[in-house]
Every structure is written in C-alpha cells, then in structure tokens.
Amino acid sequence: MRALGLDRLVVGGVATDYCVLNTVKDALAKGYRVALLADAIRAVDVRPGDGARALAEMFDAGAQILEGAQLEGASATT
C-alpha cells in the first residue's frame, strides 16, 4: 500500500472486538492513519461491553471514528 502512496485506511467489518480491533491496531502500529466506520462494524460481544471496549481502545490508539456519511466530508488529511 505504501508503494501506491496510501497512508490512510478506512476500516469496517464484522467482529469489532476481534478482527476489526486487530486490523486497526496493526495498521496504526505500521504508521497508517485509520478511519473506523462506526456504522459499518458489528461486535460479537461474547462478554457484554466487548464492542464498546474495543471502540475505546481503537480511539485511544489514534483511530478516527466516523459514520459513513461523514467519510465523504472528511479530508484526506484528517
């Protein structure tokens, strides 16, 4: 992705508290900026609150949390 000049990822998917969380953490660790689409994710919530905790962890790690409608208005530098 770097070879293509990409430095920002937009993430959505199933298993907020597993796959999405780890994808976001990996991308941030590799220096990518991450926008997480809150309306394009779904938590498994094996334990009640797992999804909310995962969202908080991703936000605290530096992910920007957006709704899909905000994506169009978000600049490439946010």
Biopython code that builds the backbone (N, CA, C, O; Angstrom):
import numpy as np
from Bio.PDB.StructureBuilder import StructureBuilder

atoms = [
    (1, "MET", "N", (0.814, -1.180, 0.000)),
    (1, "MET", "CA", (0.000, 0.000, 0.000)),
    (1, "MET", "C", (0.865, 1.253, 0.000)),
    (1, "MET", "O", (0.530, 2.249, -0.643)),
    (2, "ARG", "N", (1.957, 1.200, 0.710)),
    (2, "ARG", "CA", (2.850, 2.369, 0.726)),
    (2, "ARG", "C", (3.373, 2.654, -0.676)),
    (2, "ARG", "O", (3.497, 3.813, -1.072)),
    (3, "ALA", "N", (3.680, 1.600, -1.425)),
    (3, "ALA", "CA", (4.189, 1.774, -2.785)),
    (3, "ALA", "C", (3.171, 2.480, -3.674)),
    (3, "ALA", "O", (3.539, 3.114, -4.663)),
    (4, "LEU", "N", (1.912, 2.372, -3.326)),
    (4, "LEU", "CA", (0.849, 3.042, -4.074)),
    (4, "LEU", "C", (0.566, 4.448, -3.537)),
    (4, "LEU", "O", (-0.300, 5.157, -4.050)),
    (5, "GLY", "N", (1.303, 4.836, -2.505)),
    (5, "GLY", "CA", (1.127, 6.160, -1.927)),
    (5, "GLY", "C", (0.001, 6.260, -0.920)),
    (5, "GLY", "O", (-0.436, 7.359, -0.579)),
    (6, "LEU", "N", (-0.470, 5.124, -0.443)),
    (6, "LEU", "CA", (-1.561, 5.133, 0.533)),
    (6, "LEU", "C", (-1.009, 5.257, 1.948)),
    (6, "LEU", "O", (-0.050, 4.579, 2.316)),
    (7, "ASP", "N", (-1.625, 6.126, 2.730)),
    (7, "ASP", "CA", (-1.204, 6.257, 4.124)),
    (7, "ASP", "C", (-2.392, 6.292, 5.076)),
    (7, "ASP", "O", (-2.217, 6.436, 6.286)),
    (8, "ARG", "N", (-3.606, 6.161, 4.531)),
    (8, "ARG", "CA", (-4.812, 6.192, 5.350)),
    (8, "ARG", "C", (-5.708, 5.021, 4.963)),
    (8, "ARG", "O", (-5.945, 4.766, 3.782)),
    (9, "LEU", "N", (-6.197, 4.324, 5.965)),
    (9, "LEU", "CA", (-7.091, 3.192, 5.737)),
    (9, "LEU", "C", (-8.456, 3.499, 6.334)),
    (9, "LEU", "O", (-8.563, 4.132, 7.384)),
    (10, "VAL", "N", (-9.488, 3.044, 5.655)),
    (10, "VAL", "CA", (-10.861, 3.130, 6.157)),
    (10, "VAL", "C", (-11.281, 1.701, 6.453)),
    (10, "VAL", "O", (-11.224, 0.837, 5.579)),
    (11, "VAL", "N", (-11.705, 1.453, 7.694)),
    (11, "VAL", "CA", (-11.962, 0.090, 8.142)),
    (11, "VAL", "C", (-13.421, -0.078, 8.560)),
    (11, "VAL", "O", (-13.997, 0.777, 9.233)),
    (12, "GLY", "N", (-13.995, -1.194, 8.146)),
    (12, "GLY", "CA", (-15.316, -1.631, 8.578)),
    (12, "GLY", "C", (-15.279, -3.146, 8.604)),
    (12, "GLY", "O", (-14.348, -3.738, 8.058)),
    (13, "GLY", "N", (-16.242, -3.786, 9.211)),
    (13, "GLY", "CA", (-16.274, -5.242, 9.196)),
    (13, "GLY", "C", (-16.975, -5.832, 10.404)),
    (13, "GLY", "O", (-17.435, -5.129, 11.304)),
    (14, "VAL", "N", (-17.036, -7.140, 10.383)),
    (14, "VAL", "CA", (-17.679, -7.891, 11.452)),
    (14, "VAL", "C", (-16.628, -8.252, 12.502)),
    (14, "VAL", "O", (-15.447, -8.419, 12.199)),
    (15, "ALA", "N", (-17.074, -8.362, 13.685)),
    (15, "ALA", "CA", (-16.256, -8.727, 14.844)),
    (15, "ALA", "C", (-15.370, -7.559, 15.283)),
    (15, "ALA", "O", (-14.143, -7.653, 15.320)),
    (16, "THR", "N", (-16.048, -6.451, 15.614)),
    (16, "THR", "CA", (-15.366, -5.249, 16.108)),
    (16, "THR", "C", (-14.353, -5.588, 17.184)),
    (16, "THR", "O", (-13.248, -5.047, 17.204)),
    (17, "ASP", "N", (-14.736, -6.487, 18.078)),
    (17, "ASP", "CA", (-13.916, -6.813, 19.240)),
    (17, "ASP", "C", (-12.841, -7.854, 18.932)),
    (17, "ASP", "O", (-12.129, -8.280, 19.842)),
    (18, "TYR", "N", (-12.708, -8.269, 17.689)),
    (18, "TYR", "CA", (-11.667, -9.233, 17.300)),
    (18, "TYR", "C", (-10.971, -8.761, 16.029)),
    (18, "TYR", "O", (-9.937, -8.097, 16.100)),
    (19, "CYS", "N", (-11.516, -9.091, 14.889)),
    (19, "CYS", "CA", (-10.871, -8.805, 13.606)),
    (19, "CYS", "C", (-10.663, -7.311, 13.367)),
    (19, "CYS", "O", (-9.572, -6.881, 12.994)),
    (20, "VAL", "N", (-11.708, -6.533, 13.584)),
    (20, "VAL", "CA", (-11.606, -5.101, 13.335)),
    (20, "VAL", "C", (-10.589, -4.477, 14.290)),
    (20, "VAL", "O", (-9.732, -3.703, 13.866)),
    (21, "LEU", "N", (-10.681, -4.808, 15.558)),
    (21, "LEU", "CA", (-9.744, -4.286, 16.556)),
    (21, "LEU", "C", (-8.303, -4.576, 16.162)),
    (21, "LEU", "O", (-7.461, -3.678, 16.191)),
    (22, "ASN", "N", (-8.011, -5.810, 15.798)),
    (22, "ASN", "CA", (-6.634, -6.173, 15.470)),
    (22, "ASN", "C", (-6.173, -5.571, 14.154)),
    (22, "ASN", "O", (-4.997, -5.236, 14.013)),
    (23, "THR", "N", (-7.063, -5.427, 13.197)),
    (23, "THR", "CA", (-6.709, -4.769, 11.934)),
    (23, "THR", "C", (-6.339, -3.313, 12.191)),
    (23, "THR", "O", (-5.331, -2.819, 11.686)),
    (24, "VAL", "N", (-7.156, -2.639, 12.974)),
    (24, "VAL", "CA", (-6.899, -1.230, 13.288)),
    (24, "VAL", "C", (-5.594, -1.085, 14.063)),
    (24, "VAL", "O", (-4.779, -0.221, 13.738)),
    (25, "LYS", "N", (-5.385, -1.907, 15.071)),
    (25, "LYS", "CA", (-4.146, -1.829, 15.859)),
    (25, "LYS", "C", (-2.921, -2.091, 14.996)),
    (25, "LYS", "O", (-1.915, -1.392, 15.119)),
    (26, "ASP", "N", (-2.995, -3.090, 14.123)),
    (26, "ASP", "CA", (-1.868, -3.394, 13.230)),
    (26, "ASP", "C", (-1.578, -2.227, 12.291)),
    (26, "ASP", "O", (-0.420, -1.855, 12.100)),
    (27, "ALA", "N", (-2.622, -1.653, 11.710)),
    (27, "ALA", "CA", (-2.441, -0.535, 10.780)),
    (27, "ALA", "C", (-1.829, 0.671, 11.489)),
    (27, "ALA", "O", (-0.922, 1.309, 10.953)),
    (28, "LEU", "N", (-2.314, 0.985, 12.677)),
    (28, "LEU", "CA", (-1.754, 2.104, 13.435)),
    (28, "LEU", "C", (-0.295, 1.846, 13.797)),
    (28, "LEU", "O", (0.531, 2.756, 13.727)),
    (29, "ALA", "N", (0.026, 0.619, 14.182)),
    (29, "ALA", "CA", (1.404, 0.270, 14.539)),
    (29, "ALA", "C", (2.348, 0.405, 13.340)),
    (29, "ALA", "O", (3.540, 0.666, 13.502)),
    (30, "LYS", "N", (1.799, 0.226, 12.140)),
    (30, "LYS", "CA", (2.609, 0.358, 10.927)),
    (30, "LYS", "C", (2.640, 1.798, 10.410)),
    (30, "LYS", "O", (3.220, 2.077, 9.361)),
    (31, "GLY", "N", (2.015, 2.699, 11.152)),
    (31, "GLY", "CA", (2.080, 4.110, 10.807)),
    (31, "GLY", "C", (0.981, 4.621, 9.890)),
    (31, "GLY", "O", (1.052, 5.758, 9.424)),
    (32, "TYR", "N", (-0.024, 3.814, 9.625)),
    (32, "TYR", "CA", (-1.141, 4.278, 8.812)),
    (32, "TYR", "C", (-2.100, 5.090, 9.668)),
    (32, "TYR", "O", (-2.252, 4.830, 10.862)),
    (33, "ARG", "N", (-2.741, 6.068, 9.056)),
    (33, "ARG", "CA", (-3.851, 6.757, 9.700)),
    (33, "ARG", "C", (-5.077, 5.906, 9.436)),
    (33, "ARG", "O", (-5.237, 5.364, 8.343)),
    (34, "VAL", "N", (-5.941, 5.786, 10.428)),
    (34, "VAL", "CA", (-7.092, 4.891, 10.315)),
    (34, "VAL", "C", (-8.381, 5.633, 10.624)),
    (34, "VAL", "O", (-8.503, 6.313, 11.643)),
    (35, "ALA", "N", (-9.346, 5.483, 9.711)),
    (35, "ALA", "CA", (-10.709, 5.948, 9.941)),
    (35, "ALA", "C", (-11.565, 4.699, 10.101)),
    (35, "ALA", "O", (-11.626, 3.865, 9.197)),
    (36, "LEU", "N", (-12.213, 4.572, 11.223)),
    (36, "LEU", "CA", (-13.081, 3.433, 11.512)),
    (36, "LEU", "C", (-14.523, 3.851, 11.273)),
    (36, "LEU", "O", (-14.988, 4.834, 11.850)),
    (37, "LEU", "N", (-15.231, 3.115, 10.431)),
    (37, "LEU", "CA", (-16.628, 3.432, 10.135)),
    (37, "LEU", "C", (-17.533, 2.776, 11.176)),
    (37, "LEU", "O", (-17.797, 1.576, 11.109)),
    (38, "ALA", "N", (-18.002, 3.563, 12.130)),
    (38, "ALA", "CA", (-18.782, 3.039, 13.247)),
    (38, "ALA", "C", (-20.088, 2.385, 12.800)),
    (38, "ALA", "O", (-20.589, 1.479, 13.466)),
    (39, "ASP", "N", (-20.639, 2.840, 11.677)),
    (39, "ASP", "CA", (-21.891, 2.247, 11.210)),
    (39, "ASP", "C", (-21.655, 1.099, 10.233)),
    (39, "ASP", "O", (-22.589, 0.613, 9.597)),
    (40, "ALA", "N", (-20.406, 0.674, 10.122)),
    (40, "ALA", "CA", (-20.070, -0.456, 9.241)),
    (40, "ALA", "C", (-19.324, -1.542, 10.004)),
    (40, "ALA", "O", (-18.535, -2.293, 9.433)),
    (41, "ILE", "N", (-19.592, -1.611, 11.322)),
    (41, "ILE", "CA", (-18.967, -2.631, 12.162)),
    (41, "ILE", "C", (-20.039, -3.268, 13.044)),
    (41, "ILE", "O", (-21.111, -2.703, 13.259)),
    (42, "ARG", "N", (-19.721, -4.442, 13.540)),
    (42, "ARG", "CA", (-20.646, -5.128, 14.455)),
    (42, "ARG", "C", (-19.809, -5.963, 15.420)),
    (42, "ARG", "O", (-18.937, -6.722, 14.998)),
    (43, "ALA", "N", (-20.075, -5.823, 16.702)),
    (43, "ALA", "CA", (-19.341, -6.554, 17.734)),
    (43, "ALA", "C", (-19.939, -7.939, 17.963)),
    (43, "ALA", "O", (-21.133, -8.154, 17.756)),
    (44, "VAL", "N", (-19.095, -8.869, 18.390)),
    (44, "VAL", "CA", (-19.551, -10.192, 18.809)),
    (44, "VAL", "C", (-20.103, -10.107, 20.228)),
    (44, "VAL", "O", (-21.119, -10.727, 20.541)),
    (45, "ASP", "N", (-19.436, -9.343, 21.080)),
    (45, "ASP", "CA", (-19.848, -9.138, 22.473)),
    (45, "ASP", "C", (-20.029, -10.453, 23.233)),
    (45, "ASP", "O", (-21.074, -10.690, 23.837)),
    (46, "VAL", "N", (-19.005, -11.303, 23.197)),
    (46, "VAL", "CA", (-19.043, -12.530, 23.994)),
    (46, "VAL", "C", (-19.293, -12.150, 25.448)),
    (46, "VAL", "O", (-20.117, -12.759, 26.131)),
    (47, "ARG", "N", (-18.576, -11.143, 25.906)),
    (47, "ARG", "CA", (-18.859, -10.546, 27.211)),
    (47, "ARG", "C", (-19.520, -9.201, 26.934)),
    (47, "ARG", "O", (-19.008, -8.429, 26.123)),
    (48, "PRO", "N", (-20.624, -8.903, 27.574)),
    (48, "PRO", "CA", (-21.283, -7.621, 27.344)),
    (48, "PRO", "C", (-20.287, -6.461, 27.470)),
    (48, "PRO", "O", (-19.532, -6.374, 28.438)),
    (49, "GLY", "N", (-20.304, -5.585, 26.481)),
    (49, "GLY", "CA", (-19.415, -4.432, 26.502)),
    (49, "GLY", "C", (-18.121, -4.624, 25.738)),
    (49, "GLY", "O", (-17.353, -3.671, 25.604)),
    (50, "ASP", "N", (-17.845, -5.828, 25.227)),
    (50, "ASP", "CA", (-16.603, -6.058, 24.472)),
    (50, "ASP", "C", (-16.467, -5.089, 23.301)),
    (50, "ASP", "O", (-15.388, -4.550, 23.056)),
    (51, "GLY", "N", (-17.554, -4.873, 22.589)),
    (51, "GLY", "CA", (-17.510, -3.974, 21.433)),
    (51, "GLY", "C", (-17.206, -2.543, 21.839)),
    (51, "GLY", "O", (-16.401, -1.871, 21.193)),
    (52, "ALA", "N", (-17.834, -2.077, 22.891)),
    (52, "ALA", "CA", (-17.595, -0.717, 23.377)),
    (52, "ALA", "C", (-16.150, -0.559, 23.851)),
    (52, "ALA", "O", (-15.518, 0.470, 23.609)),
    (53, "ARG", "N", (-15.638, -1.579, 24.522)),
    (53, "ARG", "CA", (-14.236, -1.523, 24.969)),
    (53, "ARG", "C", (-13.287, -1.509, 23.775)),
    (53, "ARG", "O", (-12.279, -0.803, 23.793)),
    (54, "ALA", "N", (-13.602, -2.280, 22.740)),
    (54, "ALA", "CA", (-12.766, -2.303, 21.537)),
    (54, "ALA", "C", (-12.778, -0.937, 20.857)),
    (54, "ALA", "O", (-11.735, -0.448, 20.422)),
    (55, "LEU", "N", (-13.957, -0.321, 20.764)),
    (55, "LEU", "CA", (-14.042, 1.027, 20.181)),
    (55, "LEU", "C", (-13.183, 2.020, 20.954)),
    (55, "LEU", "O", (-12.448, 2.810, 20.362)),
    (56, "ALA", "N", (-13.279, 1.974, 22.271)),
    (56, "ALA", "CA", (-12.486, 2.875, 23.103)),
    (56, "ALA", "C", (-10.997, 2.636, 22.907)),
    (56, "ALA", "O", (-10.216, 3.586, 22.847)),
    (57, "GLU", "N", (-10.600, 1.371, 22.808)),
    (57, "GLU", "CA", (-9.187, 1.043, 22.615)),
    (57, "GLU", "C", (-8.682, 1.573, 21.272)),
    (57, "GLU", "O", (-7.579, 2.114, 21.189)),
    (58, "MET", "N", (-9.488, 1.416, 20.226)),
    (58, "MET", "CA", (-9.075, 1.903, 18.907)),
    (58, "MET", "C", (-8.986, 3.422, 18.893)),
    (58, "MET", "O", (-8.049, 3.981, 18.322)),
    (59, "PHE", "N", (-9.946, 4.094, 19.512)),
    (59, "PHE", "CA", (-9.924, 5.550, 19.590)),
    (59, "PHE", "C", (-8.701, 6.021, 20.374)),
    (59, "PHE", "O", (-7.992, 6.929, 19.939)),
    (60, "ASP", "N", (-8.459, 5.406, 21.522)),
    (60, "ASP", "CA", (-7.314, 5.783, 22.354)),
    (60, "ASP", "C", (-5.988, 5.547, 21.632)),
    (60, "ASP", "O", (-5.010, 6.251, 21.880)),
    (61, "ALA", "N", (-5.958, 4.558, 20.742)),
    (61, "ALA", "CA", (-4.738, 4.250, 19.989)),
    (61, "ALA", "C", (-4.521, 5.212, 18.830)),
    (61, "ALA", "O", (-3.440, 5.253, 18.244)),
    (62, "GLY", "N", (-5.565, 5.998, 18.495)),
    (62, "GLY", "CA", (-5.390, 7.001, 17.447)),
    (62, "GLY", "C", (-6.299, 6.873, 16.244)),
    (62, "GLY", "O", (-6.175, 7.655, 15.302)),
    (63, "ALA", "N", (-7.204, 5.920, 16.244)),
    (63, "ALA", "CA", (-8.134, 5.787, 15.124)),
    (63, "ALA", "C", (-9.174, 6.904, 15.184)),
    (63, "ALA", "O", (-9.637, 7.293, 16.256)),
    (64, "GLN", "N", (-9.522, 7.399, 14.015)),
    (64, "GLN", "CA", (-10.605, 8.372, 13.899)),
    (64, "GLN", "C", (-11.884, 7.569, 13.710)),
    (64, "GLN", "O", (-11.929, 6.676, 12.863)),
    (65, "ILE", "N", (-12.918, 7.869, 14.479)),
    (65, "ILE", "CA", (-14.167, 7.120, 14.372)),
    (65, "ILE", "C", (-15.196, 8.008, 13.684)),
    (65, "ILE", "O", (-15.517, 9.100, 14.151)),
    (66, "LEU", "N", (-15.702, 7.506, 12.561)),
    (66, "LEU", "CA", (-16.644, 8.248, 11.727)),
    (66, "LEU", "C", (-17.874, 7.417, 11.422)),
    (66, "LEU", "O", (-17.857, 6.194, 11.560)),
    (67, "GLU", "N", (-18.923, 8.070, 11.015)),
    (67, "GLU", "CA", (-20.077, 7.424, 10.400)),
    (67, "GLU", "C", (-19.816, 7.472, 8.896)),
    (67, "GLU", "O", (-19.093, 8.350, 8.424)),
    (68, "GLY", "N", (-20.386, 6.557, 8.153)),
    (68, "GLY", "CA", (-20.169, 6.512, 6.716)),
    (68, "GLY", "C", (-20.481, 7.836, 6.035)),
    (68, "GLY", "O", (-19.761, 8.241, 5.122)),
    (69, "ALA", "N", (-21.543, 8.518, 6.462)),
    (69, "ALA", "CA", (-21.930, 9.786, 5.857)),
    (69, "ALA", "C", (-20.855, 10.859, 6.061)),
    (69, "ALA", "O", (-20.744, 11.785, 5.258)),
    (70, "GLN", "N", (-20.075, 10.737, 7.117)),
    (70, "GLN", "CA", (-19.010, 11.709, 7.378)),
    (70, "GLN", "C", (-17.804, 11.477, 6.489)),
    (70, "GLN", "O", (-17.005, 12.389, 6.279)),
    (71, "LEU", "N", (-17.663, 10.291, 5.974)),
    (71, "LEU", "CA", (-16.483, 9.947, 5.197)),
    (71, "LEU", "C", (-16.333, 10.840, 3.979)),
    (71, "LEU", "O", (-15.228, 11.282, 3.666)),
    (72, "GLU", "N", (-17.422, 11.108, 3.298)),
    (72, "GLU", "CA", (-17.354, 11.965, 2.116)),
    (72, "GLU", "C", (-16.841, 13.350, 2.464)),
    (72, "GLU", "O", (-16.103, 13.958, 1.688)),
    (73, "GLY", "N", (-17.226, 13.846, 3.622)),
    (73, "GLY", "CA", (-16.820, 15.189, 4.023)),
    (73, "GLY", "C", (-15.460, 15.236, 4.698)),
    (73, "GLY", "O", (-14.917, 16.320, 4.912)),
    (74, "ALA", "N", (-14.896, 14.073, 5.039)),
    (74, "ALA", "CA", (-13.603, 14.054, 5.735)),
    (74, "ALA", "C", (-12.491, 14.333, 4.739)),
    (74, "ALA", "O", (-12.455, 13.757, 3.652)),
    (75, "SER", "N", (-11.602, 15.204, 5.116)),
    (75, "SER", "CA", (-10.485, 15.499, 4.220)),
    (75, "SER", "C", (-9.468, 14.382, 4.256)),
    (75, "SER", "O", (-9.445, 13.582, 5.192)),
    (76, "ALA", "N", (-8.644, 14.328, 3.259)),
    (76, "ALA", "CA", (-7.614, 13.294, 3.161)),
    (76, "ALA", "C", (-6.550, 13.480, 4.228)),
    (76, "ALA", "O", (-5.706, 12.602, 4.410)),
    (77, "THR", "N", (-6.568, 14.600, 4.937)),
    (77, "THR", "CA", (-5.533, 14.844, 5.934)),
    (77, "THR", "C", (-6.013, 14.618, 7.360)),
    (77, "THR", "O", (-5.233, 14.776, 8.299)),
    (78, "THR", "N", (-7.291, 14.250, 7.547)),
    (78, "THR", "CA", (-7.769, 14.011, 8.911)),
    (78, "THR", "C", (-7.543, 12.586, 9.328)),
    (78, "THR", "O", (-7.886, 12.208, 10.448)),
]
sb = StructureBuilder()
sb.init_structure("model")
sb.init_model(0)
sb.init_chain("A")
sb.init_seg("    ")
for serial, (resi, resn, name, xyz) in enumerate(atoms, 1):
    if name == "N":
        sb.init_residue(resn, " ", resi, " ")
    sb.init_atom(name, np.array(xyz, "f"), 0.0, 1.0, " ", f" {name:<3s}", serial, name[0])
structure = sb.get_structure()
